[in-house]
Amino acid sequence: MGQISLFFFSRVKYAQPSTQQGRTDVNSVTNWNVPLVWEGTFDPVVIDAIYKKMDPRIAVVVFAVGKYTRFLKGFLETGEKFFFVGFRVTYYIFTDNEKEVPEIEMGTGRNITILSVPPASRWQDVVLGRMKWATVAIEQQIRDEADYLFMMDIDSVFYNRFGAESLSRLSAVLHRGYYKNTARDSFPYERRPLSKAYIPAGEGDYYYTAAVWGGYLEEMYKLVKYCYEQSQEDAKNNIEAVWQEESHLNRYLLYNKPTKVLSPEYLWSNYDKVPADIKVVRISQLVKNYAEVRPNGGN
């Protein structure tokens, strides 16, 4: 997309911004001076006016392998209600069973592209395989069809607006389990020096989820390819990072800071009670029987 210009159509009506009022219960800027996005820290009218003028193409990469195809309908139907409404969006569905991809009524300029992948015998292989197949698809197809790309987990549904306020060169989402008062040495980083995902004690900013992340197409390509190549290097040394690509993602983002950090509003979980500082749940992971839906029983 190149440099973002903060211009938008004239005569757009919106509330006057204030230097004295705003969220006081949470931090809305990181210590490297980029936005930490919460409900109440942006005006959707202004944000949408800026980005709709640029008319970006948004790619969403999801994997629905094995029994995870059952989650496609809820993800897609709620995405059409809440995800970048009014923008051009293509959902790239990677699956081993095309027949189970449901027919969904899509909005104008919104499409589904199905890409075939082989089945997997372990859920960890599905996770790690995402990086391989996404890298290949970006190189061969998506690069010519999108300006921004999001990686998302399919076992989720949208509940509220998820829009242009999330866009940046590289946007990462705070993991709901570690965003409040967890000391960095208690983050579930990869702590074994043999792994390429290793982060030593005493280092770390936040712990980011790998269930939602996005950014410029080329920046996401670099990060997806990095996670794939680093996991391959680990495999050569007979080691698998503790949380697969999420571990590699966190190492990358520690030394290549995201340009926008999204609060856990941008990925909550239906397993957890919603605390007072989460004013809006935008997308949330569904409750499920991991032993039943995962190929190796969740182990």
Salt bridges, closest charged atoms under 4 A:
ASP25 OD1 - ARG23 NE 2.74
GLU39 OE1 - ARG282 NH2 2.62
ASP48 OD1 - ARG161 NH2 2.90
ASP55 OD2 - ARG88 NH2 3.28
GLU77 OE2 - LYS73 NZ 2.81
GLU80 OE2 - ARG110 NE 2.75
ASP125 OD1 - ARG122 NH2 2.93
ASP147 OD1 - ARG57 NH2 3.06
ASP153 OD1 - ARG130 NH1 2.83
ASP155 OD2 - LYS288 NZ 2.96
GLU165 OE1 - ARG161 NH2 2.74
GLU190 OE2 - ARG192 NE 2.82
ASP205 OD2 - LYS257 NZ 2.40
GLU218 OE2 - ARG143 NE 2.78
GLU219 OE1 - ARG169 NH1 3.08
GLU219 OE1 - LYS222 NZ 3.66
GLU229 OE2 - LYS225 NZ 3.98
GLU233 OE2 - LYS236 NZ 3.10
ASP234 OD2 - HIS248 NE2 3.48
GLU240 OE1 - ARG122 NH2 2.82
GLU245 OE2 - ARG130 NH2 2.36
GLU265 OE1 - ARG282 NE 3.04
ASP272 OD2 - ARG176 NE 2.46
ASP277 OD2 - LYS180 NZ 3.61
GLU292 OE2 - LYS67 NZ 3.34
GLU292 OE1 - ARG70 NH1 2.92
